[in-house]
Amino acid sequence: MRVAAGAGETVVLTQVLAGMGGVGKTQLAAAYARRVWQQGVQVLVWVNAATRDGIVSAYADTAARLGLPLADRDDPEQAAREFLVWAETTGWPWLVVLDDVQRPKDLSGLWPPAAVSAAGGRVLVTTRLREAALAGADRATVGIGAFTEAEARSYLAAKLGGQVPVAELDGLAADLGLLPLALAQAAAYISNAAISCAAYRQRLATRLLAHSVPGEDYLPDGHRRIVTVAWELSIDHAGRVAPAGLARAVLCLVSVLDPAGIPQSVLTSPPALEYLTSYLPEPAADASGEDARVVDEAVVDEVLRVLHRHSLIDHDRTATHREIRVHQLIHRATRENLIALPELGPHLFTEVAHTAADALLRIWPPVERDQLGQVLRANTSALHKASGTALYSPDTGAHRALFHAAPSLGDTGQVTAAITACTDLHATCLQHFGSDHPDTLASRHNVARWRGRAGDVAGAAAAFEELLADCERVLGPDHPHTLITRGSWAYERGQAGDAAGAAAAFEELLADCERVLGPDHPHTLITRANRAAGRGRAGDAAGAVAACEELLADHERVLGPDHPDTLATRYGLGGRAGDAAGAAAALEELLADQKRVLGPDHPATLITRGNLADFRGEAGDAVGAVAAFEELLADCERVLGGDHPGTLITRGNLAAGRGRAGDAAGAVAAYEETLADYERVLGSDHPDTLTIRRNLAAWRERLAGA
């Protein structure tokens, strides 16, 4: 592999590492990736290639992080294609690792460019498959099998020292089927337990004779049984190492999360610490008579190091948000042995699944500013898949982590992905609970909400009207979910053009929210904000400003000055009628706070930038406004995608800005191009589409009269 990938000329640079599970393909790929990273590779993409969605998602995320112009978060396939184009044309050295390819057809159209300069790109694939579809003139297949007897003997001798008789090394290698993963665990066990090779073989033989493996036998020649038994011996010994009693409990939590990367903060969150504390030995009271047991962050880190030394996990403190990785066979063996425990298995598995979900939810940042949110979504997805029905209870409904993960996509600008995730959650709730369960109704609400944010305001309004009838029938008119649905329906009506009807609905709703929830409840404050915005849309600009000023004081008192809702209210105050310069100054100040609190790429920050550019144009700086809109448009396309309503609005504002700057022809051309996309994305009858059409007609008339 090193020779083929490092010759310094145009060579075949796609290497396919093929072999059965447990032979160390992923470890080889990781070692190679670390080496080329140290040698100067500038872009390293590690892809969990078990599914096509995983491949597309990794490419799309890379395109977004590279700031590629067509990296559309609402169209991951397009963003993935943009990354592949970049990979073929860039001069930067890069490496793409496609780990655990399970179906060659998943890579159709997604193979990175293979035959390029060695200074450019390299591709490394790991797979259990040996199929013609993975071979080709531009790909070299490297068979990775179990060790030979000589390789196994050499490996064990290096790990255990030269004092172990060759016969014992060969016997142990044979017992473990020459399987690298099992040999690594055995060597770690022998070293950590300070026992002889013969003693380990005796323990191994006892377990192998008594052990039966649950589930599908997906490894040949009994290798799965060998891996599982080696795992049992290792975890038993790790559990006796200080801090005693915690290794198995930590590994159980890891086994229901994403094996490709788990934040250590998940395992050090309060729910996880409370769960782990329950696995400590019987409490020993201190001098005050109180329980002296404690599991804290330092203890968890120590346990992770123990598991790492026993080759049960990979623990890298420098891998931000992905400090913990685990081999898929160990991941599965842990989970299956947990489920298979007599009598207590199902109960313990449900407890583990809920603890993991509680931990993910606890550390989820209120505003996503880095990759943590994406990693948490991947872990929530892995947990959902691994836990089956454990996160769905007839008594408590679906776990809140599921309801947080799906809409969080939309909060980061991935509106189309949010619709898909919320629709899937609704289908699952419908299956488990039926149509009238509160969680089924709540998931319907999320689907309708993101439909509206994607531009289908008429469809969203109709969906909320239908949902409201069911909420009133099932929950009652004063239930908080019913009140929230009334607010959402009123909001979408206003977005669809019925400003007067929306304003009246918010006035009526506010009285009920104050009566049922109280004046300081967050939903009451949201209703007041929507009422103020509705007044503005209905033409009462002065009334809207007065309402926002009053609301801002209550927001700062109840939520604090940096709460996103407080910042949103300040945004509502930025549109002071007749005072463009004052509005621009207020928005400048707000923008600085939004960048500090929300981050520069948050959708709300982008909206404020657009409004600020617009007021600059009104204040007389037409050229500066155009430059600001052009810069903003590039960021909107990168963060939100080309078809996001916010991106379309920015394009319309840029067209208007060009006209105000004296470029009437440029304004007409931009409006014509923008109108076509408005009609395609939002429909010809959408209020925003009609506005663009009117503006285009006006600028055509000005251009004709010039």
C-alpha positions in Angstrom: 0.0 0.0 0.0 2.8 2.5 0.8 4.6 1.8 -2.5 1.4 2.2 -4.6 0.4 5.4 -2.8 3.7 7.1 -2.5 5.6 6.8 -5.7 5.5 10.5 -6.5 4.0 10.1 -10.0 0.7 9.4 -11.6 -0.2 5.9 -10.3 -3.2 3.9 -9.1 -4.1 5.6 -5.8 -7.3 3.8 -4.9 -6.5 0.9 -2.6 -9.1 -1.6 -1.5 -8.3 -3.4 1.7 -10.6 -6.6 1.6 -10.9 -9.2 4.3 -13.2 -10.7 6.9 -14.2 -8.9 10.0 -11.7 -8.7 12.8 -8.5 -8.9 10.7 -7.6 -5.2 11.3 -8.6 -3.5 8.1 -9.9 -0.4 9.9 -6.8 -0.3 12.2 -4.5 -0.5 9.1 -6.5 2.3 7.4 -6.3 4.5 10.6 -2.5 3.9 10.9 -2.0 4.9 7.3 -4.3 8.0 7.7 -2.3 9.1 10.7 1.0 8.7 8.8 -0.1 10.7 5.7 -1.6 13.4 7.9 1.7 13.8 9.6 3.3 14.0 6.1 1.2 17.0 5.1 -2.2 15.8 3.7 -4.4 18.9 4.1 -7.9 17.3 3.8 -8.6 14.0 5.5 -12.1 12.6 5.1 -13.0 9.5 7.2 -16.3 8.1 5.9 -18.5 5.5 7.6 -19.3 3.8 4.3 -21.7 1.2 5.5 -24.6 3.1 3.8 -24.9 5.4 0.9 -26.4 8.1 3.2 -23.3 7.9 5.3 -21.1 8.5 2.3 -23.2 11.4 1.0 -23.4 12.9 4.4 -19.6 12.8 4.9 -18.9 14.3 1.5 -21.6 17.0 2.0 -20.2 17.9 5.4 -16.7 18.2 4.0 -17.9 20.4 1.1 -19.6 22.7 3.7 -16.4 22.8 5.8 -14.3 23.6 2.8 -16.7 26.5 2.0 -17.4 25.2 -1.5 -19.9 27.5 -3.3 -22.5 24.9 -4.2 -22.4 23.0 -0.9 -26.1 23.0 -0.4 -27.1 21.7 3.1 -30.6 21.1 1.9 -29.3 19.0 -1.1 -26.6 16.7 0.3 -26.3 14.9 -3.1 -25.4 18.2 -4.8 -23.0 19.0 -2.0 -21.4 15.6 -2.4 -21.0 16.1 -6.1 -19.4 19.5 -5.4 -16.8 17.8 -3.1 -16.0 15.3 -5.8 -15.4 18.1 -8.4 -13.2 19.8 -5.9 -11.2 16.6 -5.2 -10.6 16.2 -9.0 -9.4 19.8 -9.6 -7.7 20.9 -6.4 -4.0 21.1 -5.9 -4.3 20.2 -2.2 -3.2 16.8 -1.1 -6.2 14.8 0.3 -7.1 11.4 1.5 -10.6 9.8 1.6 -11.0 6.7 3.7 -14.2 4.7 2.8 -14.5 2.4 5.9 -16.6 -0.7 5.9 -18.1 -0.6 2.4 -21.0 -3.2 2.5 -22.7 -2.7 -0.9 -20.7 -1.6 -4.0 -23.8 0.0 -5.5 -23.8 2.5 -2.6 -20.6 4.0 -4.3 -22.3 4.5 -7.7 -21.4 8.1 -8.7 -19.5 8.6 -5.4 -16.0 7.2 -6.1 -13.5 10.0 -5.6 -11.2 10.5 -8.6 -8.6 7.7 -8.5 -5.8 8.3 -11.0 -4.3 11.7 -10.1 -1.0 13.1 -9.1 0.4 11.6 -6.0 0.6 15.2 -4.7 -3.1 15.3 -5.0 -5.6 12.7 -3.9 -5.6 9.2 -2.5 -8.5 6.8 -1.7 -8.5 3.9 0.8 -11.4 1.5 1.0 -12.0 -1.2 3.7 -14.5 -3.9 3.1 -15.4 -7.5 3.8 -16.4 -8.0 0.2 -14.3 -9.5 -2.6 -16.4 -8.4 -5.5 -15.6 -7.4 -9.1 -17.6 -4.2 -8.6 -14.9 -3.0 -6.2 -12.1 -3.9 -8.6 -11.0 -2.1 -11.7 -8.0 -0.8 -13.6 -7.8 2.3 -11.4 -8.1 0.3 -8.1 -5.7 -2.1 -6.5 -7.2 -4.7 -4.1 -5.1 -5.7 -1.2 -6.2 -8.9 0.5 -6.1 -8.6 4.3 -6.5 -12.0 6.0 -5.8 -13.5 9.3 -2.1 -13.6 10.3 0.1 -16.4 9.0 1.5 -18.6 11.8 4.8 -16.8 11.5 3.2 -13.3 11.6 1.1 -14.3 14.6 4.1 -15.6 16.4 6.1 -12.5 15.6 3.3 -10.2 16.7 2.8 -12.0 20.1 6.5 -12.2 20.7 6.8 -8.4 20.2 3.8 -7.8 22.5 4.7 -10.3 25.2 8.5 -10.3 25.2 11.0 -13.0 24.2 10.6 -15.2 27.3 7.4 -17.0 26.1 8.1 -20.4 24.6 7.4 -20.6 20.9 5.1 -23.5 21.4 2.9 -21.5 23.7 2.8 -18.6 21.2 1.9 -20.9 18.4 -0.7 -22.6 20.5 -2.3 -19.3 21.5 -2.3 -18.1 17.9 -4.1 -21.3 16.9 -6.6 -21.0 19.7 -7.5 -17.5 18.4 -7.7 -18.5 14.8 -4.8 -16.2 13.9 -7.3 -13.4 14.1 -5.5 -10.0 14.7 -8.3 -8.4 16.7 -8.5 -11.4 19.1 -4.7 -11.6 19.3 -4.5 -7.9 20.3 -7.0 -8.4 23.1 -5.2 -11.5 24.3 -1.8 -9.8 24.4 -3.3 -6.8 26.3 -5.0 -9.2 28.7 -1.8 -11.2 29.4 0.3 -8.1 29.9 -2.3 -6.3 32.1 -3.1 -9.4 34.2 0.6 -10.4 34.5 -0.3 -14.0 33.8 1.4 -16.6 31.6 0.4 -17.4 28.1 -0.5 -20.9 29.2 -2.9 -19.5 31.9 -4.7 -17.4 29.4 -5.1 -20.3 27.1 -6.7 -22.3 29.9 -9.2 -19.6 30.7 -9.9 -19.2 27.0 -10.5 -22.9 26.5 -13.0 -23.0 29.5 -15.0 -20.1 28.0 -15.0 -21.5 24.5 -16.3 -24.8 25.6 -19.1 -23.2 27.6 -19.9 -20.3 25.3 -22.8 -20.0 22.8 -23.1 -16.8 20.8 -26.5 -15.2 20.3 -27.7 -14.0 16.9 -26.5 -14.3 13.4 -23.1 -16.0 12.8 -21.5 -13.5 10.4 -17.9 -14.5 10.8 -16.5 -17.7 9.2 -14.7 -20.5 10.9 -16.0 -19.7 14.4 -14.1 -16.4 14.4 -17.1 -14.5 15.9 -17.2 -16.9 18.8 -13.4 -16.4 19.3 -13.8 -12.6 19.2 -16.7 -12.7 21.7 -14.9 -15.0 24.1 -11.7 -12.9 23.9 -13.9 -9.9 24.6 -15.4 -11.6 27.7 -12.0 -12.4 29.2 -10.7 -8.9 28.5 -13.7 -7.2 30.0 -13.7 -9.4 33.0 -10.1 -8.5 33.7 -10.7 -4.8 32.9 -13.6 -4.8 35.4 -11.2 -5.9 38.2 -8.7 -3.1 37.5 -9.1 0.1 39.5 -11.5 1.8 39.4 -13.1 -1.7 39.9 -16.6 -2.5 38.6 -16.9 0.2 36.0 -15.3 -1.1 32.8 -18.3 -3.2 31.7 -20.8 -0.4 32.6 -18.8 2.1 30.5 -18.5 -0.3 27.6 -22.2 -1.0 27.7 -23.0 2.7 27.3 -20.5 2.9 24.4 -22.1 -0.2 22.8 -25.4 1.7 22.0 -23.7 4.8 20.6 -21.8 5.6 17.4 -18.7 3.4 17.1 -17.1 5.9 14.7 -16.9 8.6 17.3 -18.4 9.3 20.8 -17.7 12.5 22.7 -16.2 11.8 26.1 -18.5 14.5 27.5 -21.4 12.1 26.9 -19.9 9.7 29.5 -19.1 12.4 31.9 -22.6 14.1 31.8 -24.7 13.9 35.0 -27.0 11.1 33.8 -24.0 8.9 32.8 -22.2 9.6 36.1 -25.3 8.7 38.1 -25.7 5.5 36.2 -22.0 4.5 36.6 -22.1 5.3 40.3 -24.7 2.6 40.7 -22.2 0.1 39.5 -19.6 0.8 42.1 -19.1 -1.8 44.9 -21.2 -1.5 48.1 -20.9 2.1 49.5 -18.3 2.8 52.2 -19.4 5.6 54.5 -17.0 8.3 55.3 -16.4 9.8 58.8 -19.6 11.9 58.4 -21.7 8.8 57.7 -22.4 9.8 54.1 -21.8 7.7 51.0 -18.2 8.2 49.9 -18.7 6.7 46.5 -18.2 9.1 43.6 -17.8 8.7 39.9 -16.5 11.9 38.3 -14.8 13.0 35.1 -11.4 11.8 36.3 -12.7 8.4 37.2 -14.4 8.0 33.8 -11.2 9.0 32.0 -9.3 6.4 34.1 -11.8 3.7 33.0 -11.4 4.7 29.4 -7.7 4.4 29.7 -8.2 0.9 31.2 -10.4 -0.1 28.3 -7.9 1.4 25.8 -5.0 -0.7 27.4 -7.1 -3.8 27.0 -7.7 -3.0 23.3 -11.5 -2.8 23.9 -11.7 0.8 22.7 -9.5 3.5 21.1 -9.3 6.5 23.4 -7.8 9.6 22.0 -8.1 12.7 24.2 -7.1 15.0 21.3 -9.9 13.9 18.9 -12.3 16.7 19.8 -15.9 15.4 20.1 -14.8 11.9 18.9 -12.5 10.9 21.7 -13.9 7.3 21.9 -14.0 4.8 19.0 -14.7 1.1 19.2 -14.3 -1.8 16.7 -17.7 -2.8 15.3 -17.3 -6.4 16.5 -16.6 -5.4 20.1 -19.4 -2.9 19.8 -21.8 -5.6 18.7 -20.5 -8.3 21.1 -21.0 -6.0 24.1 -24.5 -5.1 23.1 -25.5 -8.7 22.4 -24.1 -10.0 25.6 -26.0 -7.3 27.5 -29.3 -8.3 25.8 -28.6 -12.0 26.4 -28.2 -11.7 30.2 -30.8 -14.0 31.8 -33.9 -12.3 33.2 -32.2 -8.9 33.6 -31.1 -8.4 30.0 -34.1 -6.5 28.6 -34.4 -4.3 31.7 -30.7 -3.5 31.8 -30.7 -2.8 28.0 -33.5 -0.4 28.4 -31.8 1.3 31.3 -28.6 1.6 29.2 -30.4 3.0 26.2 -32.3 5.6 28.3 -29.1 6.6 30.1 -27.3 7.2 26.8 -30.2 9.2 25.5 -30.4 11.3 28.7 -26.7 11.9 28.4 -26.8 13.0 24.7 -29.7 15.4 25.5 -28.0 16.9 28.5 -24.8 18.0 26.7 -26.6 19.2 23.5 -25.6 22.8 23.1 -28.5 25.3 23.0 -26.8 26.9 20.0 -24.7 24.7 17.7 -21.5 26.5 16.8 -19.1 23.6 15.9 -19.2 19.9 15.0 -20.6 18.8 18.3 -24.2 18.9 17.2 -23.5 16.8 14.1 -21.7 14.2 16.2 -24.5 14.1 18.7 -27.0 13.6 15.9 -24.9 10.7 14.6 -24.8 9.2 18.0 -28.6 9.7 18.5 -29.1 7.9 15.1 -26.9 5.0 16.2 -28.7 4.8 19.5 -32.1 4.8 17.8 -31.0 2.0 15.5 -29.3 -0.1 18.3 -32.1 0.3 20.8 -35.0 -0.8 18.8 -38.2 -0.1 20.8 -36.3 0.7 24.1 -36.7 4.4 23.6 -40.5 4.2 23.1 -42.7 3.7 26.1 -46.5 3.5 26.2 -46.4 5.4 29.5 -43.7 8.1 28.7 -43.8 8.2 24.9 -40.7 8.6 22.8 -37.5 9.8 24.4 -37.0 13.6 24.2 -33.5 13.1 22.6 -35.3 11.9 19.5 -37.5 15.0 19.4 -34.5 17.2 19.8 -32.3 15.6 17.2 -34.7 15.7 14.3 -35.6 19.4 14.4 -32.1 20.4 15.3 -31.2 19.9 11.7 -33.5 22.7 10.7 -32.1 25.0 13.4 -28.7 24.7 11.7 -30.2 25.5 8.2 -30.7 22.0 7.0 -34.4 22.4 6.4 -35.0 19.6 3.9 -33.1 17.2 6.1 -35.2 18.3 9.1 -38.4 17.6 7.2 -37.2 14.1 6.4 -36.1 13.3 10.0 -39.3 14.7 11.5 -41.4 12.7 9.0 -39.6 9.5 9.9 -40.1 10.2 13.6 -43.8 10.8 13.1 -44.2 7.5 11.2 -42.5 5.7 14.1 -44.6 7.4 16.7 -47.7 6.6 14.7 -46.6 2.9 14.6 -45.9 2.7 18.3 -48.6 4.9 19.8 -51.4 5.5 17.3 -52.6 8.8 15.8 -54.0 10.4 19.0 -50.9 10.1 21.2 -49.4 13.4 22.2 -46.0 12.5 20.7 -47.6 11.6 17.4 -49.3 15.0 17.4 -46.1 16.7 18.4 -44.2 15.0 15.6 -46.9 16.2 13.1 -46.3 19.7 14.4 -42.6 19.5 13.7 -43.2 18.2 10.1 -45.6 21.1 9.4 -43.2 23.7 11.0 -40.3 22.8 8.8 -42.5 22.6 5.7 -43.3 26.2 6.3 -39.6 27.1 6.9 -38.8 25.4 3.5 -41.3 27.8 1.8 -44.5 25.7 1.6 -46.4 28.2 3.8 -49.8 27.3 2.3 -49.2 23.6 2.9 -47.9 24.3 6.5 -51.0 26.4 7.3 -53.3 23.7 6.1 -51.4 21.1 8.1 -51.6 23.2 11.2 -55.3 23.8 10.8 -55.9 20.1 10.6 -53.6 19.4 13.5 -55.3 22.0 15.7 -58.6 20.3 15.3 -57.1 17.0 16.5 -55.2 18.7 19.4 -58.4 20.4 20.6 -60.3 17.0 20.4 -57.6 14.9 22.1 -55.8 17.3 24.4 -58.4 20.0 25.0 -58.4 23.8 24.1 -56.2 24.9 27.0 -53.4 22.3 26.6 -50.0 23.9 26.0 -49.6 21.9 22.8 -52.9 23.1 21.5 -52.0 26.7 22.3 -48.6 26.3 20.5 -50.4 24.8 17.5 -52.7 27.8 17.4 -49.7 30.1 17.3 -48.0 28.1 14.5 -51.2 28.2 12.4 -51.5 31.9 12.9 -47.8 32.4 12.0 -48.1 30.4 8.7 -51.3 32.3 7.8 -49.4 35.5 8.1 -46.6 34.2 6.0 -49.1 33.1 3.4 -50.4 36.7 3.1 -53.3 36.9 5.6 -51.7 39.5 7.8 -54.9 40.8 9.3 -56.2 37.3 10.1 -52.9 36.4 11.7 -52.8 39.5 13.8 -56.3 38.9 15.1 -55.5 35.3 15.9 -52.4 36.3 17.9 -54.4 38.9 19.9 -56.9 36.1 20.8 -54.2 33.6 21.5 -52.2 36.0 23.8 -55.2 36.3 26.1 -55.5 32.5 26.5 -51.7 32.1 26.9 -51.6 34.7 29.7 -54.6 33.0 31.4 -53.3 29.4 31.1 -49.5 29.7 31.1 -48.9 33.0 32.8 -47.4 36.3 31.4 -43.8 35.2 31.8 -44.0 31.8 30.2 -41.8 31.4 27.2 -44.7 30.5 24.9 -46.5 33.6 26.1 -43.5 35.8 25.2 -43.2 34.1 21.8 -46.9 34.9 21.2 -46.3 38.5 22.1 -43.3 38.6 19.6 -45.5 37.1 16.9 -48.3 39.6 17.6 -45.8 42.5 17.3 -44.5 41.1 14.0 -48.1 40.7 12.8 -48.8 44.3 13.5 -45.9 45.3 11.4 -47.0 43.1 8.5 -50.5 44.5 8.8 -49.1 48.1 8.4 -48.9 49.3 12.0 -45.2 49.9 12.1 -45.4 52.2 15.1 -47.5 49.7 17.1 -45.0 46.9 16.2 -42.1 49.0 17.5 -43.9 49.9 20.7 -44.8 46.2 21.3 -41.2 45.1 20.7 -39.8 47.7 23.1 -42.2 46.5 25.9 -41.4 42.8 25.1 -37.7 43.4 25.0 -37.7 44.6 28.7 -39.6 41.4 29.7 -37.3 39.2 27.6 -34.2 40.6 29.2 -35.8 40.2 32.7 -37.1 36.6 32.2 -34.6 35.0 29.7 -31.6 37.3 29.9 -29.9 39.6 27.4 -28.2 36.8 25.4 -31.1 34.4 25.0 -31.9 33.8 21.3 -35.5 35.0 21.8 -34.2 38.3 23.3 -31.9 38.8 20.3 -34.8 38.1 18.0 -36.8 40.8 19.7 -34.0 43.2 19.3 -34.0 42.3 15.6 -37.7 43.3 15.5 -36.7 46.7 16.8 -34.2 47.2 14.0 -36.8 48.2 11.4 -37.6 51.7 12.7 -39.8 53.4 10.2 -38.1 56.4 8.5 -34.9 56.1 10.4 -32.6 54.0 8.2 -29.4 55.2 9.8 -30.7 54.5 13.3 -31.9 51.1 12.2 -28.5 50.3 10.7 -26.7 51.3 13.9 -29.0 49.1 16.0 -28.5 46.2 13.7 -24.7 46.7 13.8 -24.8 46.3 17.5 -27.1 43.3 17.4 -25.0 41.6 14.7 -22.0 41.8 17.0 -23.9 40.1 19.8 -25.4 37.5 17.5 -21.9 36.5 16.2 -20.7 36.2 19.8 -23.7 34.2 21.0 -25.0 32.3 18.0 -22.0 32.2 15.7 -21.3 33.8 12.3 -23.1 31.1 10.4 -26.3 30.9 12.4 -29.4 31.5 10.2 -30.5 34.4 12.5 -27.1 36.0 12.1 -27.3 35.8 8.3 -30.8 37.3 8.4 -29.5 40.3 10.4 -26.7 40.8 7.9 -29.2 41.0 5.1 -31.4 43.5 6.9 -28.3 45.6 7.8 -27.2 45.6 4.2 -30.7 46.7 3.1 -30.8 49.6 5.6 -27.3 50.7 4.5 -28.7 51.0 1.0 -31.7 53.0 2.2 -29.3 55.3 4.2 -27.5 56.1 0.9 -24.6 53.6 0.7 -26.0 51.7 -2.3 -22.6 50.5 -3.5 -21.7 49.2 0.0 -25.1 47.5 0.2 -24.5 45.6 -3.0 -21.0 44.4 -1.8 -22.6 43.3 1.5 -25.3 41.4 -0.3 -22.8 39.7 -2.6 -20.7 38.5 0.4 -23.8 37.4 2.3 -25.1 35.5 -0.7 -21.9 33.4 -0.8 -22.3 32.6 2.9 -26.0 31.7 2.5 -25.3 29.4 -0.4 -22.5 27.7 1.7 -24.5 27.4 4.9 -28.1 27.1 3.9 -27.9 25.9 0.3 -29.0 27.5 -3.0 -32.7 26.7 -2.6 -33.2 27.8 1.0 -35.8 30.6 1.3 -33.2 32.7 3.1 -30.8 32.4 0.2 -33.6 33.3 -2.3 -34.5 36.4 -0.3 -30.9 37.4 -0.3 -30.8 37.0 -4.1 -33.9 39.2 -4.4 -32.3 41.8 -2.1 -29.1 41.8 -4.2 -31.1 42.4 -7.4 -32.8 45.3 -5.7 -29.5 46.7 -4.4 -28.0 46.6 -7.9 -30.9 48.6 -9.2 -30.6 51.2 -6.4 -26.9 51.4 -7.2 -27.7 52.5 -10.8 -27.4 49.1 -12.6 -31.0 48.7 -13.8 -30.0 46.1 -16.4 -28.2 44.1 -13.8 -31.3 44.3 -11.6 -33.5 43.0 -14.3 -31.2 40.1 -15.1 -30.8 39.1 -11.5 -34.6 39.3 -10.9 -35.3 37.2 -14.0 -32.9 34.5 -12.8 -34.2 34.7 -9.2 -37.9 34.5 -10.3 -37.3 31.2 -12.1 -35.9 29.7 -8.9 -38.7 31.2 -6.8 -41.3 29.6 -9.1 -39.4 26.3 -9.0 -38.9 26.2 -5.2 -41.8 28.0 -3.7 -44.4 27.9 -6.5 -45.8 30.6 -8.8 -48.5 31.7 -6.3 -46.3 32.1 -3.2 -46.5 35.6 -1.8 -42.7 36.0 -2.1 -42.8 34.8 -5.7 -45.5 37.4 -6.5 -43.3 40.1 -4.9 -40.3 39.2 -7.0 -42.5 39.2 -10.1 -43.8 42.7 -9.3 -40.2 44.0 -8.6 -39.1 42.5 -12.0 -41.9 44.3 -13.8 -41.0 47.6 -12.1 -37.3 47.4 -13.0 -38.1 46.4 -16.6 -40.3 49.5 -16.8 -37.5 51.7 -15.4 -35.0 50.1 -17.8 -37.3 50.7 -20.8 -37.7 54.3 -19.8 -34.0 55.0 -19.2 
